[in-house]
Amino acid sequence: MAEPGKTLNFNIGVLGHIDSGKTSLAKALSSTASTAAFDKNPQSRERGITLDLGFSCFSLPAPERLRTSGYSSLQCTLVDCPGHASLIRTIIGGAQIIDLMMLVVDVTKGMQTQSAECLVIGEIACQKMVVVLNKIDLLPEGKRQSAIEKMTKKMQKTLENTKFHGSPIISVAARPGGPEAPETDTAQGVPELIQLLTSQAYLPTRDASGPFLMAVDHCFSIKGQGTVMTGTILSGSVSLNDNVEIPALKVTKKVRTMQMFHKPVSTAMQGDRVGICVTQFDPKLLERGLVCTPDSLHTIHAAIISVKKIPYFRGTLHTKAKFHITVGHETVMGRVMFFSPAPEDFDKQSLDQGLDFHKEYLYQEQYLSKDSKSNDADNQSGQVGEGQLPKQQWALLEFERPVTCPGLCLVIGSKLDTDIHANTCRLAFHGVLLEGLEDKNYTETFLPKLKVYKQKHKEGQVERVNDDYSVIGRTLFKKETNIQMFVGLKVKLSSGEDGVIEGSFGQSGKFKIRISSGLQPETKQLLTSASKKKAKAAKGDTASSIKGDDGKTETQPVMIDLWFKRYVFDPQKKMIQS
C-alpha cells in the first residue's frame, strides 16, 4: 500500500515519424521539464528535431481508482523518442520502460515508415496505446471534421490486426501555425488529451526486488557535490549510501543524494525517474548508459535468444546473416544461427524461458515461417512436413564486439543499413536473452554443450554382390574420403535390406556392406543380372546393357541410403545415428 500523498510516476512514450510534432506536443503537455528534456543536442535545436530520448513531465491529481491505492498525484513522464530512422536504436532503448505509448501521427500524412516501425516496437515493448492525430490546424476549416474522421477510420483499420486494436484516437494541434508561429497561439485539444491520458493511466507492476539497473540519459557535475546521473530505473531499487557500478567506466561509486523531479528522496524503485548524485567523475565519460548493482551486469560475446520474426519485415531471415542487434541499451553488429526443436517436438511449447541442454535441436538454414521456403530435403531428411512450423525457435547471436546487458532482456534484430527512405520495416526479429556467453572462448567452452544437429544424407549404389551376406557399394564416398570414419554406420538398400558399412574395398572409394539378415533372393537376382549386363557392356555391347529391345530401362540399380546426424558444435565432428 502506498503512503498517502504519494506520487505515481507513469512513463508515456511519445513515438512517431520525424516531424509529426512529437516534441511540440510534449512541450504543450509539460509544465516541469526535467534536465534531459527537449534535446540538449545543438544540431537538433537548429533543425527542431529530437535526437535523444528527451524526458519531461507534468503532474495531475490522481484519478479515483489510483487514489484507492493511496496515490494523491499522477506524474506523467513523457519519454520523447526520436523519430529519425537511423535512431531507432534509441527508441528501442526507451521502449523497455514505457507504460503507455502515445503514437503521434501527422494528420495530413497518415502512417509513414517510421510510424509503422514505432508501432512494431510498441507491440514488442508495451501493452497500451493512444493515437494522437496532430497538426489539425493545417486542415482547411470547412473540411477539417471530415478529414479527421477519415484519418481516424484509416488508423482504426491499421490497428485492427495489432494488439492495439480499439485504442483511443484523439486529434490536436500542438503548435498551431507551426514552429515559426508565436508561442502565444494556444494549442488545441491538449486539455482533452490530458484527460484521456489520465483515464488511461493504471498502476504498472513495479518490482523493487532484484538487482538495481538504471538507464542514464543525462550526466552533469555540480561543483563541491559530485556528479549527477539522471535516468529511469529499469529494475530493482536504490537507496542513499548504496554503492552503484558504472560498467562502461569499470568504477563503483557511492550514492550521496537523490532527487525525483526536484524533491529529495531517500529511495527509488523500478519505473521511477530519478537524479542520483555520486562521488565525482567526469560526466563527459558517461553521456548515456547503464548504472547498476555492482557485478550484476554481464559483458557477453554471444547469446542464445528465443526468437520471433516481425511479420512486417519483408524477406527471409538467413542463418549466417548479419543484423544490427539491440541488446539492453547497446546496438552492435552480430551474426545469427537459427535452430528449432527436433521435428518430433515441433508442437511442444517449452514452458520456461530457458533452454534445455539435455535436448537435441535442429539446425535451420533460415528462420522457419509461413513465407520461408522449406529447407532443402538434403538438410532436413524429409522429417519436417510441408507447412509444419515449430511452436518455438531460437537463435545463437555472435557479436562483433562484447556488449553489456542485464539478463532476460529484450533483444531486437534489424537491418538499419536499409535505405531510410525505402518504405519498408527494418526491424526483423525480436526475442528474449536466455543465455549470455561471457567467456571469450565460448566456442570451445560453451557451444559444444549445445546439441544442435544437422541431418545429413548420402546416396550411393550397389555395384555387385560379394556373397550372400555382403555387397560392394560405390559413389557414396569420394575417392579421398577416409571410409574408416563411417565404419559401423547403418545403411538401407532401396530393395529393403538393412546393412552396416564394414570397411573400404580397394582404393577407389568403394566399400563393403555387411547384411546380417542376408540378401533377399530377388535382390540377388537383380544384382547378378545387372552384373552380367555390365560384363556384356564391357565387351562392347553397350546398348543392350542399359535398354531392352523396346527401349525401356530394364534393371533399376539398387541404391544405398545413409542418414546420420552431426552436431554443429562438436569439435570431433562425430556422426551419430539414432
C-alpha positions in Angstrom: 0.0 0.0 0.0 1.4 3.4 -1.0 1.9 6.1 1.7 -0.9 8.8 1.5 0.2 11.7 -0.6 2.4 9.5 -2.8 3.1 10.3 -6.4 2.8 7.6 -9.1 5.3 8.0 -11.9 3.8 6.9 -15.2 6.0 6.6 -18.2 4.4 7.6 -21.5 6.5 7.0 -24.7 5.9 9.6 -27.3 6.7 8.0 -30.6 6.1 8.9 -34.2 7.5 9.7 -37.6 10.0 12.6 -37.9 8.3 16.0 -38.0 5.0 14.6 -36.7 5.2 17.2 -34.0 6.1 15.0 -31.0 8.3 17.5 -29.3 5.8 20.4 -29.6 3.2 18.1 -28.2 5.4 17.1 -25.3 6.1 20.8 -24.7 2.4 21.6 -24.8 1.7 18.9 -22.2 4.6 19.7 -19.9 4.9 22.1 -17.0 8.1 20.8 -15.4 10.8 20.0 -17.9 13.4 17.6 -16.4 17.1 18.0 -17.3 17.3 15.8 -20.3 14.1 17.2 -21.9 13.8 18.7 -25.3 17.1 17.9 -26.9 20.4 19.0 -25.5 21.9 18.5 -28.9 22.7 21.8 -30.7 22.3 20.2 -34.1 18.8 19.1 -33.0 17.8 22.6 -31.8 18.7 24.1 -35.1 16.7 21.6 -37.0 13.9 21.3 -34.5 14.3 17.6 -34.5 14.7 15.4 -31.4 18.0 13.4 -31.2 17.9 11.8 -27.8 15.2 10.4 -25.5 14.0 13.7 -24.0 12.3 13.4 -20.7 9.8 15.9 -19.3 6.8 15.6 -17.0 3.6 17.1 -15.7 1.7 16.3 -12.6 -2.1 15.8 -12.2 -4.4 14.9 -9.4 -4.6 11.1 -9.3 -7.8 9.7 -10.7 -10.2 8.0 -8.2 -9.0 4.4 -9.0 -5.4 5.3 -8.2 -6.5 7.2 -5.0 -7.8 3.9 -3.6 -4.2 2.6 -3.9 -3.0 5.6 -1.8 -1.7 7.9 -4.6 -2.7 11.5 -4.5 -1.0 12.6 -7.6 -0.1 11.2 -11.0 3.2 12.3 -12.5 3.2 11.6 -16.3 6.8 11.3 -17.5 7.0 11.8 -21.2 9.7 9.9 -22.9 10.0 11.7 -26.2 11.6 9.2 -28.5 13.4 10.3 -31.7 11.8 9.9 -35.0 14.7 9.6 -37.4 15.1 6.2 -38.9 18.8 6.0 -38.0 17.9 6.5 -34.4 15.6 3.5 -34.0 18.1 2.0 -31.6 17.5 5.0 -29.2 13.8 4.3 -29.3 14.4 0.6 -28.5 16.4 1.8 -25.6 13.5 3.7 -24.2 10.8 1.2 -25.1 11.6 -1.0 -22.2 10.4 1.5 -19.6 7.2 2.6 -21.3 3.9 2.1 -19.6 1.7 3.7 -22.3 2.6 4.5 -25.8 1.4 7.8 -27.5 1.8 7.4 -31.2 1.8 10.8 -32.8 0.7 10.9 -36.4 0.7 14.0 -38.8 -3.0 14.1 -39.7 -2.1 15.5 -43.2 0.2 12.5 -43.9 -1.1 9.5 -42.0 1.0 6.4 -41.3 4.6 6.7 -42.6 7.5 4.2 -42.5 8.7 5.3 -39.1 5.2 5.4 -37.5 4.8 1.8 -38.7 8.2 0.9 -37.1 7.1 2.6 -33.9 4.0 0.5 -33.9 6.2 -2.6 -34.2 8.4 -1.5 -31.3 5.3 -0.7 -29.3 3.8 -4.2 -29.9 7.0 -5.7 -28.6 7.6 -3.5 -25.6 4.3 -2.0 -24.5 0.7 -3.0 -23.6 -1.4 0.1 -24.1 -1.5 2.9 -26.7 -3.3 6.1 -27.6 -3.1 7.6 -31.1 -2.8 11.4 -31.4 -3.6 12.9 -34.8 -1.5 16.1 -34.7 -1.5 19.3 -36.8 -5.2 19.6 -37.4 -4.7 23.3 -37.7 -3.2 22.6 -41.2 -6.6 21.2 -42.4 -8.9 23.7 -44.1 -11.5 24.8 -41.6 -14.5 23.7 -43.7 -13.2 20.2 -44.4 -11.4 19.7 -41.0 -14.0 17.5 -39.3 -14.5 15.1 -42.3 -10.7 14.9 -42.8 -10.2 14.0 -39.1 -13.0 11.3 -39.3 -11.5 9.8 -42.5 -8.0 9.6 -40.9 -9.5 8.2 -37.7 -11.1 5.4 -39.7 -7.8 4.7 -41.5 -5.9 4.5 -38.2 -8.5 2.1 -36.8 -8.0 -0.1 -39.8 -4.2 0.0 -39.4 -4.5 -1.1 -35.7 -7.1 -3.8 -36.4 -4.5 -6.6 -36.7 -2.3 -5.5 -33.8 -2.7 -5.8 -30.1 -3.7 -2.2 -30.0 -7.0 -2.6 -31.9 -9.6 -0.4 -30.4 -7.1 2.1 -28.9 -8.5 5.6 -28.4 -7.7 8.1 -31.2 -7.8 11.9 -30.5 -6.9 14.9 -32.6 -4.9 18.0 -31.5 -2.9 20.9 -32.8 0.1 21.0 -30.5 1.7 24.1 -32.2 -0.8 25.9 -34.3 0.9 27.8 -37.1 4.0 25.5 -36.9 7.4 26.2 -35.4 7.6 29.8 -36.8 4.3 30.9 -35.2 4.4 33.0 -32.0 4.4 31.0 -28.7 1.1 32.8 -27.8 -1.0 30.7 -30.1 -2.8 28.3 -27.8 -2.6 24.6 -28.6 -5.9 22.9 -29.4 -7.2 19.7 -27.9 -4.5 19.4 -25.2 -6.8 19.6 -22.1 -8.8 16.7 -23.7 -5.7 14.8 -24.4 -4.6 15.2 -20.7 -8.0 14.0 -19.7 -7.6 10.9 -22.0 -4.1 10.1 -20.6 -5.4 10.3 -17.0 -8.2 7.9 -17.9 -5.7 5.5 -19.5 -3.3 5.6 -16.5 -3.0 2.4 -14.5 -0.9 1.1 -11.6 2.0 -0.5 -13.5 3.5 -3.6 -12.0 6.7 -2.4 -10.4 9.1 -4.7 -8.7 11.7 -3.4 -6.2 13.4 -6.8 -5.9 16.3 -7.9 -8.0 19.5 -6.1 -8.9 19.2 -2.3 -9.4 19.6 -1.2 -13.0 19.1 2.3 -14.4 19.2 3.8 -17.9 21.1 7.0 -17.7 20.1 9.7 -20.2 21.9 12.7 -18.9 25.0 13.3 -16.8 26.5 16.5 -15.3 28.6 17.6 -12.4 27.8 20.0 -9.5 30.8 21.8 -8.0 31.5 20.6 -4.5 28.8 17.9 -4.5 29.6 15.3 -7.2 28.3 14.0 -10.5 24.6 13.7 -11.1 23.2 11.0 -13.4 19.5 11.2 -14.3 17.5 8.4 -15.8 14.8 5.9 -15.3 15.1 2.8 -13.1 14.6 -0.3 -15.3 14.7 -2.8 -12.4 15.2 -3.1 -8.6 15.7 -0.2 -6.3 18.4 2.2 -5.0 18.8 4.0 -1.6 21.1 6.6 -0.2 24.7 5.4 0.6 24.3 2.3 -1.8 27.3 1.5 -3.9 26.5 1.5 -7.6 28.6 0.4 -10.5 29.1 2.2 -13.9 30.1 -0.8 -16.0 31.1 1.3 -19.0 33.8 3.0 -16.8 34.5 0.0 -14.7 34.1 2.0 -11.5 31.9 1.8 -8.4 30.5 5.0 -6.7 28.6 5.8 -3.6 25.1 7.4 -3.8 25.3 10.7 -1.9 21.9 12.3 -2.6 18.9 11.6 -4.8 16.1 13.7 -6.3 12.9 12.9 -8.0 11.7 15.9 -10.0 13.5 18.4 -7.8 12.4 16.8 -4.5 15.0 15.0 -2.3 14.2 11.3 -1.7 16.0 8.5 0.2 15.0 5.6 -2.1 13.6 5.0 -5.6 12.5 1.9 -7.4 11.7 0.4 -10.8 9.8 2.8 -13.1 10.9 5.9 -11.1 12.6 8.8 -12.8 15.5 9.9 -10.6 18.6 12.0 -10.4 21.4 10.3 -8.4 24.4 12.3 -7.2 27.5 10.2 -6.6 31.2 10.9 -5.8 32.8 13.0 -8.6 33.8 11.6 -12.0 34.0 13.2 -15.4 30.4 13.4 -16.7 31.6 13.5 -20.3 32.6 9.8 -20.0 29.0 8.8 -19.5 26.6 10.6 -21.7 24.1 7.7 -21.7 24.5 4.2 -20.4 23.7 1.9 -17.5 24.3 2.1 -13.8 23.7 -1.0 -11.7 24.2 -3.0 -8.5 28.0 -3.9 -8.6 28.7 -7.1 -10.6 25.1 -7.6 -11.7 25.6 -6.8 -15.4 27.3 -9.2 -17.7 29.6 -8.4 -20.6 28.9 -11.0 -23.2 30.4 -12.1 -26.5 27.5 -14.1 -27.8 24.0 -15.0 -26.7 21.2 -17.6 -27.1 17.8 -16.0 -27.5 14.2 -17.1 -28.1 13.3 -15.6 -31.4 10.2 -14.4 -33.3 10.2 -12.9 -36.8 8.5 -9.5 -37.1 5.7 -10.0 -39.6 6.1 -6.7 -41.3 9.8 -7.5 -42.2 10.0 -8.4 -45.9 12.5 -11.1 -46.7 13.9 -14.2 -45.2 16.0 -14.4 -42.1 19.0 -16.5 -43.1 21.5 -18.3 -40.8 24.9 -16.6 -41.0 23.4 -13.3 -42.0 24.4 -10.1 -40.1 22.0 -7.9 -38.3 22.1 -4.9 -36.1 21.3 -6.4 -32.7 20.0 -4.2 -29.9 20.5 -5.7 -26.5 19.6 -3.7 -23.5 20.8 -0.2 -24.4 23.5 -1.1 -27.0 23.3 -1.8 -30.6 26.0 -4.0 -32.2 26.5 -6.0 -35.4 26.0 -9.7 -34.9 25.7 -12.9 -36.9 22.8 -15.3 -36.4 22.3 -19.0 -36.5 18.7 -20.2 -36.2 17.7 -23.5 -34.7 14.4 -25.2 -33.8 13.2 -28.2 -31.7 13.8 -31.6 -33.2 10.8 -32.3 -35.6 9.1 -34.6 -33.1 9.0 -31.7 -30.7 7.6 -29.1 -33.1 4.3 -29.0 -31.3 5.7 -28.7 -27.8 5.8 -25.3 -26.2 8.7 -25.2 -23.7 7.2 -23.8 -20.6 10.0 -21.9 -19.1 12.1 -19.2 -20.7 15.4 -21.2 -20.5 16.9 -23.7 -22.9 17.2 -27.4 -22.0 20.7 -28.5 -22.7 19.8 -32.2 -22.5 17.6 -31.9 -25.6 18.6 -32.0 -29.2 17.8 -29.2 -31.6 17.6 -29.0 -35.3 19.9 -26.6 -37.2 18.0 -24.3 -39.6 19.4 -22.6 -42.7 16.8 -19.9 -42.0 14.0 -18.9 -39.6 11.0 -21.1 -40.4 7.9 -19.1 -41.1 4.9 -19.4 -43.4 6.6 -17.3 -46.1 10.0 -19.0 -45.8 10.9 -21.7 -48.4 11.3 -25.1 -46.6 14.9 -26.2 -46.2 16.4 -28.4 -48.8 15.5 -32.0 -48.3 19.1 -33.0 -48.0 19.4 -31.0 -44.8 16.2 -32.0 -43.2 15.9 -35.7 -44.0 12.3 -35.0 -45.1 11.3 -35.0 -41.4 9.8 -31.5 -41.5 6.4 -31.8 -43.1 5.2 -29.2 -45.6 3.7 -26.3 -43.8 4.6 -27.7 -40.4 6.2 -25.0 -38.2 7.7 -25.3 -34.7 5.9 -23.5 -31.9 9.2 -22.1 -30.8 12.6 -21.2 -32.4 15.9 -19.9 -31.1 19.0 -18.2 -32.4 22.6 -18.0 -31.5 23.9 -14.5 -31.8 27.6 -13.8 -32.1 28.6 -10.2 -31.6 31.3 -8.3 -33.3 32.3 -6.7 -30.0 31.2 -7.6 -26.5 28.0 -5.9 -25.1 27.0 -5.2 -21.5 23.4 -6.1 -20.6 21.1 -7.4 -17.9 19.8 -11.0 -18.0 16.5 -11.9 -19.7 16.5 -8.5 -21.5 14.7 -7.7 -24.8 16.7 -8.3 -28.0 15.8 -6.8 -31.4 17.5 -7.6 -34.7 17.2 -5.0 -37.5 18.6 -4.1 -40.9 19.4 -0.5 -40.1 21.5 -0.1 -43.2 18.4 -0.4 -45.4 17.7 2.9 -47.2 15.7 5.1 -44.7 13.5 6.4 -47.5 12.6 2.9 -48.7 9.1 2.2 -47.4 9.9 -1.0 -45.6 10.1 -2.1 -42.0 13.7 -2.6 -41.0 13.0 -4.5 -37.7 13.5 -8.1 -38.5 13.1 -10.2 -35.3 12.8 -9.9 -31.6 13.3 -12.1 -28.6 14.5 -12.5 -25.0 18.0 -13.2 -24.0 18.1 -16.7 -22.4 21.9 -17.3 -22.1 24.6 -14.7 -22.2 28.1 -16.2 -23.0 30.7 -14.3 -21.0 33.7 -16.4 -21.8 35.6 -15.1 -24.8 36.4 -18.7 -25.7 32.8 -19.7 -25.7 33.2 -21.7 -29.0 35.4 -24.2 -27.0 33.9 -23.9 -23.5 30.2 -23.5 -24.1 29.0 -24.3 -27.6 29.9 -28.0 -27.5 27.2 -28.4 -24.8 24.6 -27.1 -27.2 23.3 -30.1 -29.1 22.2 -28.5 -32.4 22.5 -31.1 -35.2 22.3 -31.1 -39.0 20.6 -34.1 -40.6 23.0 -35.5 -43.3 22.1 -37.8 -46.2 24.4 -39.6 -48.6 23.3 -41.8 -51.5 25.3 -44.5 -53.3 24.8 -47.5 -55.4 25.4 -51.3 -55.0 28.0 -52.3 -57.6 27.8 -56.1 -57.1 27.1 -59.0 -54.8 30.1 -60.1 -52.8 28.4 -63.2 -51.1 25.0 -64.0 -49.6 25.7 -61.7 -46.7 27.6 -58.8 -48.2 27.6 -56.4 -51.2 30.2 -54.0 -52.6 29.0 -50.3 -52.9 30.3 -47.3 -54.8 29.6 -43.5 -55.3 28.7 -43.0 -51.6 32.1 -41.5 -50.9 34.7 -39.5 -52.8 38.0 -41.3 -53.6 39.8 -39.3 -50.9 37.3 -39.8 -48.1 38.5 -41.7 -45.0 36.0 -44.5 -45.1 37.3 -45.7 -41.7 35.2 -42.8 -40.1 32.0 -44.4 -41.5 32.6 -47.9 -40.4 29.8 -49.3 -38.3 27.1 -46.8 -39.6 23.8 -48.3 -40.7 22.6 -48.0 -44.3 19.4 -49.1 -46.1 19.2 -50.6 -49.6 16.4 -49.5 -51.9 15.5 -53.2 -52.1 14.6 -53.1 -48.4 17.6 -54.7 -46.6 19.4 -53.1 -43.7 23.2 -53.2 -43.7 26.2 -51.9 -41.9 29.3 -50.3 -43.5 32.2 -52.8 -42.9 35.2 -51.1 -44.5 36.8 -49.9 -47.7 37.2 -52.1 -50.7 40.2 -51.3 -52.9 41.5 -47.8 -53.4 38.8 -46.1 -55.4 36.2 -45.1 -52.7 34.4 -48.5 -53.0 33.3 -50.2 -49.7 31.8 -53.3 -48.3 28.4 -53.6 -46.7 27.5 -56.4 -44.3 23.9 -57.5 -44.4 23.4 -59.7 -41.3 19.9 -61.0 -42.3 21.2 -62.0 -45.7 20.3 -60.7 -49.2 16.8 -61.4 -50.4 16.7 -63.8 -53.4 15.1 -61.1 -55.6 17.8 -58.6 -54.8 20.5 -61.1 -55.5 18.9 -62.0 -58.9 18.6 -58.3 -59.7 22.2 -57.6 -58.9 23.5 -60.7 -60.7 21.7 -59.9 -63.9 22.9 -56.3 -63.7 26.5 -57.6 -63.3 26.1 -59.8 -66.3 24.9 -56.9 -68.4 27.8 -54.9 -67.2 30.2 -57.6 -68.3 28.5 -57.6 -71.7 28.8 -53.8 -71.9 32.5 -54.1 -71.1 32.8 -56.3 -74.2 31.4 -53.5 -76.3 27.7 -54.5 -76.3 26.7 -51.1 -74.8 23.2 -50.6 -75.9 21.9 -53.9 -74.6 23.3 -53.3 -71.1 21.0 -50.4 -70.5 18.0 -50.7 -72.6 15.9 -53.7 -73.6 14.7 -54.2 -77.2 11.7 -51.9 -76.5 14.0 -49.1 -75.5 12.9 -49.1 -71.8 15.5 -49.4 -69.0 15.4 -52.9 -67.7 17.2 -53.1 -64.4 16.9 -50.4 -61.8 20.2 -50.0 -59.8 19.9 -50.9 -56.1 20.6 -47.6 -54.2 22.2 -47.2 -50.8 20.9 -44.6 -48.3 23.0 -43.4 -45.4 21.4 -41.0 -42.9 23.2 -39.6 -39.9 23.3 -36.5 -37.6 26.3 -34.3 -37.0 26.4 -31.8 -34.1 27.3 -28.4 -35.4 29.5 -27.6 -32.4 31.1 -31.0 -31.9 34.9 -30.4 -32.3 35.3 -34.1 -33.2 32.6 -33.9 -35.9 31.2 -37.3 -34.9 28.5 -38.9 -36.9 25.5 -40.2 -34.9 22.6 -42.4 -35.9 19.6 -42.8 -33.6 
